[in-house]
Every structure is written in structure tokens, then in C-alpha cells.
Amino acid sequence: MRPDENGMKTKSKWLVLAGLVAVIGLVAAFGLNRGSQVQHFTAKVERGEIDDVVEATGTINAVITVQVGSQVSGTIAKLNVDFNSRVHKGDVVALIDPALFQGALLQATADLENAKANLVAAKAKSGRQRHASRSASDAKGRGRNRGAVQSQLHGDSVPD
């Protein structure tokens, strides 16, 4: 025998063996499935809602992302939307607790009333000072007039 004939015989033995294993595997696979017949299920027809569930993995990205902010800060008293809720222009998204702002309003109102009272008091004081100033001026003027009258009576010159 030649050396390549011996190698050819070994290759052909392996090819025949591999083919035989493949045939046995196919027969076993199709033969075992023959025993299980197609099963049919029946059920009474009912009217109802269809629940459609999708199971998937991955990352979901928003089509449009909008940053939402407010002009004031505070504690949120009521939240009218949830994550991924649809909102439209003008919708109230959240209500801020008004207690802090009501306190500031009361303080500002009290400050305004205090300022009004101070104004009335200042006007009254100013009026009293003006009246006192006039009275003093009038008294000074009457004193001058009295002195002038006495001087004229005695023949003296009139003081300035």
C-alpha cells in the first residue's frame, strides 16, 4: 500500500462514520416528534378588553425633552401630573404652598399701615410746629408793634 492510499482510507472511514451519525441524528429527531400530535384548544367566545403587553429591553428616549421651571420657589402643595404625562400650554403642573406668600403679604400690609400711621403723625407734628412758629412770629410782631406804639407815644424812632 502506498502512503496516500492509507490516508485516503482513513478519511473515507471518517466521512462514512460522520454521514452515518448525521442520518441517525435526523431519524431520531423526526421520529421522536411524530408521537406528539398537534393540539387544538377551544374556548367559549367572550366579549372583553384585549390586554396587549410588550416585553422588551433597551433604552427609551423622549422625542422632545422640555425643561420646566418656576419664577418662585417653595414647597409643592399639589402635583397635577406624573412622569411622562402629556401637558399642554397653560396647564397647571404644580401648585406651590401659598402659606409663605400669605405671610409675606400680611407683613407687607402691616408695614403699609404702619407707614400710613407715621405719615399722619408726621403731618400732625408738622402742623403743630407751623402753628407754633406762626404764633411765635405773631407774638414777636405784636411785641414790635407795641414797642413802636410806645416809641411813637414818647416821640422816639420806630425800631426795625
C-alpha positions in Angstrom: 0.0 0.0 0.0 1.0 3.5 -0.7 1.1 6.1 2.0 -1.6 8.3 0.3 -3.9 5.3 -0.1 -3.7 4.7 3.7 -4.6 8.4 4.4 -7.5 8.2 1.9 -8.9 5.1 3.5 -8.8 6.8 6.9 -10.5 9.9 5.5 -13.3 7.9 3.8 -13.9 5.9 7.0 -14.4 9.2 8.9 -16.7 10.6 6.2 -18.8 7.4 6.2 -18.9 7.5 10.1 -19.9 11.2 10.1 -22.6 10.6 7.5 -24.0 7.7 9.5 -24.1 9.8 12.7 -25.9 12.6 10.8 -28.5 10.1 9.4 -29.1 8.6 12.8 -29.5 12.1 14.4 -32.1 13.1 11.7 -34.1 9.9 12.1 -34.1 10.3 15.9 -35.1 13.9 15.7 -38.0 13.4 13.3 -39.0 10.1 14.7 -39.4 11.4 18.3 -41.6 14.3 17.2 -44.1 12.0 15.4 -45.7 10.9 18.6 -46.8 14.4 19.6 -49.8 15.4 17.6 -50.9 19.0 17.1 -53.2 20.0 19.9 -56.2 22.2 19.5 -57.8 24.3 22.2 -61.3 25.6 22.2 -62.9 28.2 24.4 -66.3 29.9 24.7 -66.3 33.3 22.9 -66.5 36.2 25.3 -66.6 40.0 24.9 -64.0 41.9 26.7 -60.9 44.1 26.7 -57.7 42.9 25.0 -54.6 43.5 27.0 -51.6 43.9 24.9 -48.3 43.5 26.7 -44.9 44.3 25.1 -41.8 43.0 26.8 -38.6 44.5 25.5 -35.2 45.6 26.8 -33.4 48.7 25.9 -33.3 52.5 26.4 -36.3 54.6 25.7 -35.6 58.2 24.7 -38.1 61.1 24.7 -39.0 62.6 21.3 -39.0 66.1 22.9 -37.5 67.0 26.3 -38.7 70.2 27.9 -37.1 71.8 30.9 -39.8 73.1 33.4 -39.1 75.8 35.9 -40.9 78.3 38.0 -40.5 82.0 38.8 -40.8 81.4 42.5 -39.6 78.7 44.8 -41.4 76.9 47.6 -42.9 73.7 48.8 -45.2 71.9 46.3 -48.7 71.6 47.8 -50.2 69.7 44.8 -48.7 67.9 41.8 -51.2 67.6 38.9 -49.1 65.5 36.6 -46.9 62.4 36.7 -43.7 61.3 35.0 -44.3 61.1 31.2 -47.7 62.8 31.4 -48.8 64.8 28.4 -49.2 68.5 29.2 -50.3 71.4 27.0 -49.5 75.2 27.2 -51.3 76.8 30.1 -51.8 73.5 32.1 -51.2 73.9 35.8 -48.4 71.3 36.5 -48.0 72.0 40.3 -49.3 74.3 43.0 -46.9 75.9 45.4 -47.9 76.1 49.1 -49.2 79.7 49.5 -48.6 79.9 53.3 -45.2 81.6 52.8 -46.5 84.1 50.4 -49.6 84.8 52.5 -47.3 85.6 55.4 -45.2 87.9 53.3 -48.4 89.7 52.1 -49.6 90.1 55.7 -46.2 91.6 56.7 -46.3 94.0 53.7 -49.8 95.1 54.6 -48.8 95.7 58.2 -45.8 97.7 57.0 -48.0 99.8 54.8 -50.5 100.5 57.6 -47.6 101.5 59.8 -46.2 103.8 57.2 -49.6 105.5 56.8 -49.9 106.0 60.5 -46.4 107.5 60.6 -47.4 109.9 57.8 -50.5 111.1 59.7 -48.4 111.6 62.8 -45.7 113.5 60.9 -48.3 115.7 59.3 -49.9 116.4 62.6 -46.5 117.3 64.1 -45.6 119.5 61.2 -48.9 121.3 61.5 -48.3 121.9 65.2 -44.8 123.2 64.5 -46.1 125.5 61.8 -48.8 126.8 64.1 -46.3 127.3 67.0 -44.0 129.0 64.6 -46.7 131.4 63.4 -47.8 132.0 67.0 -44.2 132.9 68.0 -43.8 135.1 64.9 -47.1 136.8 65.7 -46.1 137.3 69.3 -42.8 138.8 68.1 -44.6 141.0 65.7 -47.1 142.1 68.4 -44.1 142.9 70.6 -42.6 145.1 67.9 -45.8 146.8 67.3 -46.3 147.5 71.0 -42.8 148.9 71.1 -43.4 151.1 68.1 -46.6 152.4 69.5 -44.9 153.2 72.8 -42.0 154.9 71.0 -44.4 157.0 68.9 -46.2 158.0 72.1 -42.9 159.1 73.7 -41.6 160.6 70.4 -38.8 158.0 69.8 -37.9 156.4 66.4 -39.6 153.2 65.4 -37.3 150.0 65.9 -36.7 147.7 62.9 
